[in-house]
């Protein structure tokens, strides 16, 4: 189904949830690793060490989790074709080295999809940590700061986060169903939904694929193939305003984004998650928006808030509108779909922020 054939009515199904109703049902979307799971993960970490395999080579085909794997397959299905998110709790990162945590996380992530590069440097294992970047600099990405993240989606199908260290205060993860936000807007402001289906200019923040320019155009709401897919990052939209050849945002565009932000952050719609060390969150970007509150760090470097991040593309990925290729590059299902890909890039899994 093309965008022109889409009927702008509300969308039903498990992806259209309200946080006020979903949050108390955490037994549906949170899984706590048990003793058998942890024994299996520990054995896999040791097997990787014995094989001298690089982290890039760690996956479920070579190092399968025979018992936990079936559970992870079920969780992955819920993330891709169900509610769109899950939390896995209890990885004992306090007992692991950073390399052991990365191995375990990379292996668990392989049950959700293939890892893809998250930046121009080719990092497939990312670090969400304050490294002193300036949140006011339009070329800096906010994950390297303590600043608040607005609700957004990433340039991948699934984003995963593993908490290694909590902040001293703040840094709350917040998620919202973009399907529910859409439904609310269709009901009350269909004129603004129409605005969201028209192209917005977005900044590439200097991470420019071969043959492309410093900015591109893409709608926020992208119905295609029977799915409602949302691709939203207001920080990148406002960042594009620094270019002289980009038209100024219209009052309607600003009003439409304001409404998305307000609905996503409203009490009935959002879910708040205060990560514990060892928590792994997996989010389907196409149907879930995520954000983060500002935070204060501990002064000691070893106590600073630190998350590991994966961008993943699943084998059961949905079809995407051709226009999303401007953001994803390749939109064909497979290990080369999505991510940030630039000339001369070499894939790597750094164990510390770079």
N, C-alpha and C positions, 0 to 999 in steps of 0.2 A: 504494500500500500504506500503510495507516494504522499508527500505532504499535502499536495493539492486535493487528494482524495480523502484525507483524514477529516472525520467529523468531530468538531470541537465540542464534545460532550465529556462528562466525567468518566474516569477510567476505574474499573473495579478490579479486584484481585488482591493477593497478599501484599503487593507493593504499595497499596494505598492505605497505609496505617497512620494512626495518630499516636504520638508518644505518650499522651496521658493514659491511653488504654494499653499500649504495648509495654511501657516501662515496667509495670508490676508483673508482667509475664516473662520475667527474665529467664525462667527455666526453658522457654522456647528458643531463645536466641543466645544464651550463654552456656558454654560447656566447660566444666572444670576437669582438668587432667587428673586421673587417678593414679594410684601407685603402679599399676601395670603399664599405663601409658608412659609414665616417667621412666620405668625400667627399659621400655622399648626405645625411647628417645636416647637415653644414656648409652645403650648398646649401639645405636646408630652413630652417635658422636664418636664412639671408640672405633667403630668400623671405618669411618671416614678418616680418622687419624692414622689407623693402621695401613690404609690404602694410599696415604699421602695424596689424596685427591684434593684439588683446589676447590674452594667454596663454589665457584662457578659450575663445577661438575657434580655438585650434590643435587640429586633429584630422586623422586620416588621410584623410578625404574631401576636405578642402581642400588639404592639404599631403602628398600620398601619398609614401611611400618605395617607389619602384617595385621596386627589387631587394631591399632588406632586408625589405620588407613581407611577402613570402611566408614568409621565415624566422620573422618575428615571429608570423605566423598559426599556424605549426606549433608554436611554443613555447607560444602561448596555449592551443592544444588540449591540449597535455601538462599545462599547469597546471590547466585546468578539468576535463578528463576522463581524465587520466593520473595521474602521480605526485603532482601537486599543487603543485609548486614548480619554479623555474628561477632561474638566475643569469646575467645578461648582463654581460660584463666589457669594460672598455676605453673607456668614454666619457671623452674627454680634458677632464675638468672643470677641471684645473689650467690649461688654456689658454683656458677660457671665463669670461665674466662670470657672475654668479649668474643673470642673466636668460637668457643663452644656455643655461646648464645646464637651467634650468627649461623653456625652450621645447623643447629636445631631449627631455627626460624626459617632458613632457606629451604630445608627439607619439608617442613610443614607447609610452607608457601607453595611448594611444587605441587601439592594436591589441589591448589586453587588455580594454578595456571603457570605459564612460562614467564620468567622474569625478564623485564625489558628496561632499557636505560631511562633514568629519571632526570638527567641533565646533559649538557653538552660534553661534560667530561666522560660520560659513558658509565656512570655509577649505576649498577643494578642493585647494589645494597646501599641504601641511602641513610643519612643521619639527620634526624630532626633535633637540632641543638643550637643554642645561641652561640654563634661564632663572631659576633660583633658587627654583623652587616647592618646597614642603615635602612630601616623600614620605609623611610621617605625617598629612597633612591629607586626610581622606576626600573632600573636594571637588576635590582637585588630581589631575590625570592624570599618570602617571609619565613620559610622554615628555618632560616639561619639567624632569626631574631627572636626576641621575647614578645613581639607585638601580637595583637589580636589578629586572627585570621577571620575574614568574612566567610560566609557560607559559599562553598565552591565545589567544583568537581576537578579531577586531575586528567591528564592526557593519557589515560589508560582505562581499561575495563574495571579492574579491581585494584584498590589500594589497601595495603596491609601495614599495620603499625605494631611494633613490639616495644613495650615500655621496659627500659632498663633502670631508669631513675626518675622519680617524681620531682617536680619543682618544690621549692619552699612553700609557695602559695600560688594559686591560679593554675593556668594550663589545662582547664577543663575541656574535654572533648564533647562537642555537641553535634548531633546528627538530626536530619529531618528528611522525611520522604518528599522528594521532588514531585512525585505523582500526586500526593495529597495537596501540596502547594498549588500545583496545576489545577486540581479539581476545585479548590477554593476560588481560584481566580476565574475559572470558566463560569462558575456559578455567579460571582459577584461583579467581575470586571472582564468580560470577554473581549472588550476593546483592547485591553492591555495584553491579553494572551496573543492577539493578532500581532501586536508590536514585538513580542518575544519570538515569533516565528520569522521575523525579518532579520537580515544580517546586521550584526554588530561588528565593529572593528576591534581586534585584540592585538596586544603587544606580544612579540616573541621574546622580549627581555634579552635580546642579544643572542639567543640560542637559535640560530637560523639554519634550517635544513638547506641542502644544496639546491640551488635554483630558485629559492624563495626569497621574499623580501622581509623587512623587519616587522611587518604586521600582516594580518590576514582578516578575512571576514567570515562570520559564522553565526547562524541563529542560536538563541539559547534553548528554544523548544524545537525539537527535531523529530516529528512523527515519521516513522519509516518501518516497513516490513511488519506492520501490525503492532509495533512497540512505540511507546512514548519515551524518547531519550532526551535527557536534559544535559546540556554542556554549558556550564556557567562558571565564570571566574571574574568577578567585578573588578578585582585588582588589576587584571590584565586588560580589561576594557577601559578603565580610567587611565591606565598606563599608556594606552595607544593615543590618548589625547595629546601627548607630547609631540606628535608628528604633525607637521604643517599640512600634509596632504590628506590627513584624516579629518572628516567632517566633525563638527562639534556635536556632542550628544544632544538629542532633542529633549524637550520637557517630558514628552510621553515616554521616551526610553528611560529617563531617570525615574519617572514615576513607576514604571513597570518593574525596574530593578529594586526600587524601594519596597514595593509590595512583596516581591519575592523574599527579600531579606527579612521584612517584618513578619511575614507568615512563617517562614522557616524557624525564626527564633521565638515564636509565640509559645506560651505554656501548653496549649492543647496539642501542638504538633511536634515539638522537639523532644529528644531524649538527651539527658546529660549523662556523661560517663566520666568518672574520676578514676583514671587508670591507676592500677597498682603495678609495681614491678612484676613482670612475668605475664601481664595481660597482652593478648594479641587480638587486635581488632581488624576485621576484614569488611570492606565496604564496596558495594557495586556502584561505581560512579554514575552510571546511567539512570539510576532511580533513587539515589540517596545523596543529599548534600551534606557536607561536613564542615565544621569550623572549630576554632580553638580560642579560648579566652586568653588575654594577656597573662603573663606570669612573672613572678619574682624568683630568681635563682638563689641557691646557697652560694656563698663566696668561694668555697673550696671546689676546685675543678672536678674532682672525683664525685662530687655530690650534685653537679649540675643536671638539670632535666635533660634526659637523653632517650630518644626513641630511635629504633631501627625501622626503616621503611622499605617496603617492596612495592613495585608496580608490576602487575601481573595481567596476562591476557589468557583467558581460559579456552580450552578446546570446544566448549559448548557456548561460545560467545554469540550474542545476538547480531543480526544484520544491522549495519549502520548506514545512515544517509550518506550519499557520495560527498556532500559538502564537508562532512566531518574529517575527510581525508586531509583537509587543510590543517587540522590540528593533529591528527593521528598519523599522517603520512599514509602508510599502508593500512587499509581497513579490512583486508581479507583475513579470515580466521586462520590463525597460525602464530608461530613464535615471533614473527616480524611485525605484528600489528601493534600500532600505538607506540607511545614513548617519545622521547626527544632524541632525534638522530641528526647528527651534524657531520660534516666532512672530517675525515681523519680521526674519528672517534674510536677508542679502544675500550671494550667492556671490562669492568673491574669491580671488585668487592672490597673497598677499603674498610679497614676495621676502626678507623677514627675519622672524624669529620675533616674534609679537605676544602 
